[in-house]
Amino acid sequence: MDLVQSEDLVAERPFRFRIAQRAGMRVPGVVFASDELLRDAGKSLDQVVNVASLPGIVGASYAMPDIHWGYGFPIGGVAATDVADGGVVSPGGVGFDISCGVRLLAADCDRAALRPVLPAVMDGLGEAVPRGAGPGGVWKPRGARELTRMLADGCRYALEQGHGEERDLRRCEDGGAVPDADPEQVAARARERGLGQVGSLGSGNHFLEVQRVAEVYDEEAAEAYGLAADQVCVMIHCGSRGLGHQICSDHVRAMEGAMARYGIRVPDRQLACAPADSDEGRRYLGAMAAAANYARVNRQLLTEAARRVFRTEAGAHLSLVYDVSHNLAKIETHEVDGGRRRLCVHRKGATRAFPPGHPELPEDLAGAGQPVLIPGTMGTASHVLAGVPGGDAFHSTCHGAGRVMSRHRAARIVGGKQLRAALEADGVAVRPRSPKGLAEETPEAYKDVDAVVDASEGAGLCRKVARLVPLGVVKG
């Protein structure tokens, strides 16, 4: 398709731009952003157009304010297809790190209480949290049978084995486990990669960060979530590691071979897909759900590691605020053109943001709306948002700051030791695995997370609840 030019973007209202349908597009494109953020969107807008060609797509091909280039779909992309009308599922609409997501924990102490023991806490976390690209995790499953239980039952199985507390299930998306997971669709190589990585951060932009609540914008919602001004929190950002990556690779390959049989043609081979209710579609959705359960166990095990360190070094307890994914495709029911439809909603680098009263929210969060967790960059800030009534893009919003610079370029502009010194001079204790990995994640490599959140709220996708700033970070 033709490249998207600036004149192709029409401002419909503040923070909402439209790309009109053209040849090959089944729906228009809608981009939520400010004029400034759009300048960093670049070629990812072409991917918004390509996604609009998917069979069964409804509404629009949506892009969040943190949009940037991805595999097939842009990162920050949302697309829903009508399952009953040939709607497809595309692994590129989820990505390689299936169920990459964020977990926020609230400590029963404030910054003043933590300050004298922060170095010991950070040293303890640095030792307790496995990270890096290879194997190594908090929990080594006892063979294939135990891994299968993790894939099928997610955090419920972790809790059975003594890893966590009951609140952890209530405050996790899907009650801690996607119900339609099918471990039989996870191939041997994916299982092999997953066996040695349960309870590990991985590398790249994944982290465990000790934070404090710097600002509260919505007192009522913050109280419902268990947050207060100057409270200490822990944010964990990671996903399904090598297991999820292998599942994506396996099913992209399978769908590439199946598209001709279903008469599907896409403008980019990275958009390989199959009808959601086909054999290939169901197999992928079952494997993807199993990877999501693995990712949740992964964050659950890291939660327990952090709890042990806080209990030992600070005499404090960490309670789960919420855990939500931002790389997932889910079968959901939404209103489209005046009727309720069963949709396959792809959120890739986008976060589900259910409104107050939604039936899938736990009772103690129903009045406030779903917590939405937005990690920022080292040395800047992260945000807690809430879902709102009438939220656009099938109740979706942003997922983070959004990259504007490659890891290679970022590592060229700043050295890891230099960056660590600068962060620690600003009061952020840093425990990196390697200087190079730290440099690749310099804040300059990302958009301004505050601007992304302001655009998301301005577009009516969510509302701000609290802003968190870092006290210490553990990086892969």
N, C-alpha and C positions, 0 to 999 in steps of 0.2 A: 504494500500500500504506500501511497505518497507520505512523505515525512510531514509531521505536524509543524506548522509555522505559527509564529506568534499571532498572526491575524486569524488563525483558525480557532483561537480561544475567545469566547464571548462571555463577558462578565454578566451573569444573570442576577446576582445580588452579592452583597459583601461575602467574600471568602468562598464563592462558588462560581466556577467557570464551566462552560459547556463546549464540547467539541461536537459539531453537528455530524449526523450520519453521512457517510459517503459510501461509494461502491464497496461491497464486502462487509460493511458494518450492519449488524442486525439491530443495534441499539446505539444511542449516542454515548459519548464519553462525558463524564462529569468529574471535574478536578476541584477538590476543596483546598484552597491555598490563598495566601496573600500574594500581591504582585512581587514582593521581594522573594518569597519562597519559590515562586514559579521560575525565577531565574536559574535556580539550581536543578530544575526538573529535567532539562535536556532531552536526551533520546528516550527516556522512560515514557514520555507522552506518546511516542510511537507504539509502545507496548500497550498503553491504554486502548489505542485504536485497534490493535491486533486482537486483544481479548474480546472486543465487541463483536468479533466474528464467530464466537463459539456457538455451536448449536444449542438452542433452547435458552439462551441468555435472556433475562428479563430486566426491566428497569433501565439500567445503564451499566457501562463499564466504569467503575468508580476508582478514584485515586485519592488517597489521604494526603495531608499537608507534608508528611515526611517522605513522599514518593522519591524513589531512586531506582536505577537500573537493576533488573533481576533476571532470573532464568524464566523466559517465556512471559510470565506475568511481571509487572513492575513490583518491586517491594513497596508496600503501601497500597496494594491493589485489592479490590473487593468485586466479586462477580457472583451472581446467583443464577442458576439454571433451573428450569421447570422440569422436574423429574418425569412428570406425566406427559410431557411434550417433547421427548427426545433430548432432554437436558443432559449435558455431559458432566463428568468429573475429570479434572486435569491435574495430575501430580505437580505440574508447574505452578498451579494456583495455590499450592501449599508450600512447596519448596523442599529442599533437601533436609533441613533441620525441622522435621515434623514435630509439631507441638512445642517448638521453642516458645518459651513463655516466661512470666515473671511471678515470683512469689514474694509477698511482703509480710514480715513478722514484726510485731510490736513488742518492745521490752517493757517490763514493769519498773523502769527507771528513767531518769532524765539525763540530759547532757552533763550536768554538774556531778551527778553520782558516778557517771562513767569516766569522766576526765582522768582521775588519778590511776585508773586501771586500763585505760585504752591501749597503751603499748603492750601490756600482757595479753589483752583480748586479741589484738591484731596478730601477735606472735602465735597465739594458740590457733587462731583461724588459719594462719598461713601454714601451720603444720597439719591441721585437721582436714583441710579441703584439697582433695586431689584435683589436679588441673593439667592442661596441656593436651596436645593432639593425640597422644597414644593411649594405651590401656592404663588402668589403675582406678579404683573406685572404693567407696566406703564399704560396700557390700559385695561379696563374691558369691553369686548364686550357686547352690549345690546342684549343678548340672542342669540339663534341659528341662526337667520337670518343674523346678522352681522358677526358672525363667518364664516358662509358659504361664504359670500362675500370675506372675507380674504382668505379663502382656494381657492376660484376660481380666484381671481384677484390680490392677493399678494400686492405688493407695490403700484400698481395703485389705489387700494381701499384706502390704507393708505393716499396716496396723495390727493385723493378726499375729505378725512376727515380733511385735513389741516396738515397732518403729513409729512412734507418734502418739497422738491423743485424739479422742473422739471429735473435738472441734475441728481438727485438720480435715476431716471428711466434709463437714458441713460448710466449711469456708473454702472449698476447692470447687472449681468448675466441674459440673457433672457428678458432684459428690465424690470426686477423687478417681472416678473410673468411667470411661466411655462404655456404654452398655453393649454396643454391637461390635466390639473387638473380636477379631477372628485370628488367633495365633497361628492357625494352620496355613495362613497366607503369608507368613513371614518365613522366607527361605533360609536355608542352612547358613549361608554366608552372613546374612544380617544377624542371625542369632549368635553366630560366632563372634561377630564384632561387638555385640551388646553384652556378652557374658562378663567381660572384664572392665566395664565402664559404668556400672551402676553406682550412683552417688559421686559424680565428678562434674566439674564445670566445663571441661573442654577448653578451647582456645578462642581466638578471635575476639568478638565483642562481649563474650560472656564474663560474668563477674559475680562476686559476692561483696556487697557493700554495706558498711555500717553507716547509718545516717541519723540525722535528727530532723524533727518536724520544724521547719523554719517559719512557715506561715500556714494558717488555717483560714480558708475562704468560706467554708460552709460548716459552721459549728455543729449543726444537727447531724449532718451526714458523717462528719468526722467522729462524733460520739458513737454513732451506730457502728462504725467500722472499728472503733477501739483506738482512736488516735487523738492526741492532744498536743498543744504547742510545747516545743522543746523536748518531746519524747524521743527516746532512742528507738531506731528501727533497724532491721536488716532486710536488704533486698537481694534476691537471688535471681539471676537471669541465665538460663541455660535450657537445653532441649534434650533431644533423643540420641545425641551422639552418633557414633558410627552405624548403629542399628537403623535409625531413621534415614540416614543418608543412603544406605544400601537399599532400603525399601523403595525410596524414590527412584533410584537408578533402575532397579529391577522392573518396576511397573511402568516407567516411561518407555522402556524397551518393549515391554509387552503391548502397550497401547500403540506404539509406532507401527507394530505389525498388524494391529487389529483395525486401524482406522479405515482402510480401504474396504474392508468387509462391511462396515456400517455406512459407507458412502460419505465419510467425513474428510474434508479438506481444510487445512488451517494455513495461515500465512507464515507461520514460523514453526518449524519442527519441534521446538521446545514447548509448544502448546499441545503436544500429543495428548489425546483424550479418548474417552469411550463413553457411551451412554451410562448414566449413573446406575440404571437398573439392569445393565448387561452383566454377563459373567465377569468380564474384565473390570467393569466399574465396581461391582460388589466385592471382588477380590481385593482391589486397591483400597476401598473404603474400610474393609475389615482389617487389612494390614496397617493402614494409616491409624485406625483407632487403637490397635495394639501398640503402635509406636507412641501414641499419645499417652497411653497408660504407663509405658516405660518412662517417658519424660516426667510424668508426675511422680513416679516412684523415685526418680533421680533427684528431683527437687525435695521430695520428702526426706530422703536420706541426708541431703545436705542441710536440711532444716535440723535434723537430729544432731548432726555434727556441730552446728552453730549453737544449739541449745546446750550441749555439753560444755562448750567453751565458755559461754556466758554464765552458766551455773557455777563453774569452777572458778573463773577469774573475776566475775563481777557479782556473784550471788543473785543473778537476775534470771527471770524466766521470759521466754519468747513465745507469744501467742500468734497464731496465724490470722492475719487480716483477710487475705484472699490469695488465690492462685488462679491465673488465667493465661490461656495460650494466645499467641498472635500469629501462628502458622497452622491453619487447620481448615478442613472442609467438613461441614456438618449439614445433616438433613434437618431443616427447620421449616416451620410453617409461617408464612408472612402474607400480608394482604398485597395483592398486585392487581391493578385495574379493577378494583372494587370487589374482588373475590379472594378467598383464602387459597393459597397454593403451597404445595409441598416442594420446597426448593433445596438444591444443593448449594449452600453458601460457602464460597471460597474466601477465606481471609488470609492474605499473605502479607505479613508485615502490617497487619491491621488487627485491632482488638475488638472482640464482642463487647457491646455496651448496652445490656438490657435495661429497660426503664423501670422506675418504681412499680411494684405490683406485678411484675412478670412472674408467671407460675414457676419458672425454673430457679428463682432466687430463694435462698433460705429465708425462713420467717423473720429472722432478726435483721435482715437486710432489705426486706420487701419495701419498706417505707422510704428508704434512702435511694434505692436503685443500685445496680451492680457496681462494685468497685472496679475501676479501670486503672491499671498500673503502667506507668509510662517511664521507663528508665531513660536517664539523660546520658551525659558523658562524664568522665572523671573530672572532678574539680568544678562541675557546674551544678546541676540540680536534676531531680526526678520529680514526678508529679503523681498524685492520686486524683483521679477524676471519677465521675459518676455518670451512669447512663441516664438519658432524659426521655420524657414522653415524646413520641413522634420523631425519634432519632432517625436520621437518613441512612442510606446505604445499608438497609437491613440491620439497623442498630449496630453500627460499626464506627470505630474512630481510629485515631493514629496509634502507633505502637512505640515510638521513640523519637530520637532526634533526626535520623535519616542521614546516611553517608553522603558526603560531597567530594571525598578524596579517596583514592585507592590506598590500600595498606602499604604498597610499595612506595608511593609518593609520600605518605605520611611519615614513614620511617626515614625518608631522605631529609625531611625538613627539621626533624628534631631527634636527638639521641635519647635513648631510654633513660640513661643516668641523669641527663639534663632535665628531662620531664619529671622524673621522680623527685629531684631536688626542688623543682618549682612547685610541685604539688605539696610536698611536705613543708615548704616555706609558707604555703597558704593554709596549713593546718590539716592537711589530708594525709593520714598515714598510709603508706603504699607497701603492699606485699606482692610483688610481681614474680612470675616464674622465670621470665627472661626480659632483659632490657629491650630487645627487639620487639617482642610481643607487646610490651607497654607502649613503645613509640608508635606502633601501628594504630593504636587506639587514642592518640592524642586528641584532645577536644577540638582542635582545628579541623579534624577530618570529618566533622559532623555539622549539621545545621544547628541553629539556636533552638534548643528544646523549648524554651519559654515561648518563642515565636510560633513554633509548631502547635503547642497547646493552646495558645491564644487563638490561632486560626481555627483549630478544631472546635473550640467553644463558640467562636464567632459564627461558624457555619451551622451551629445548632446540633452538633454530633454528641456533645457531652457538656458537663459543667465541672468547673474546678472545685476540688475539695481541699487539697493541701499540697504544699510544696516542700520537698525534702532536700537537704543538702548533705554532702558526704563528710564523714569524719575519718573513714578509712576504707580501703578497697583491696580486695584479693583478686588478682588477675591471672589468667592462663598465659 
